[in-house]
């Protein structure tokens, strides 16, 4: 396999004002830049207009479509809303159905409670499977996010650095494997 870089899109799953999950997503982005074999792209849904429904030519966002096509893998960082995931993230995923096929994804859940988005991650698994994505089991759970980052977004609990690195290592391995399969084995 060629030694070209792996492209990983970091998807922030919400547009909500005051979103604490942005600090977590920025940390994921920062740590991703430490891996020389990957290229990361931070994807903030505030930068895109998504029509309300659909996954066809009339309802696409061409700029976002290019990112999902470019990406070899995804690192989704999303808050938990009422034991589920935000509609913004669902809309992002629904918009580019085929661009997610046979690509790996790792999840980071964010919550102000003790479960760190675990219920949100559990809720989204069916959607990711329907998109033919391969989920990496090394989730990152930002528990009590208000205690993980300062008001200025500075990391207060360095434990998360090693956890994110572990998730990236698994994502990189799966990405290389699936990319080889997409390029050499699939019809």
Buried (B, 14 or more C-beta within 10 A) or exposed (E): EEEEEBBBBBBBBBBBEEBBBBBBBBBBBBBBEEBEEBBBBBBBBEEBEBEEEEEEEEBBBEEBBEBBEEBBBBBBBBBBBEEBBBEBBBBBBBBBBEBBEBBBBBBBBBBBEEBBBBBBBBBBEEBBEEBEBBBBEBBBBBBEBEEBBEEEEEBEEEEBBEBBBBBBEBBBEBBBEBBEEEEEEEE
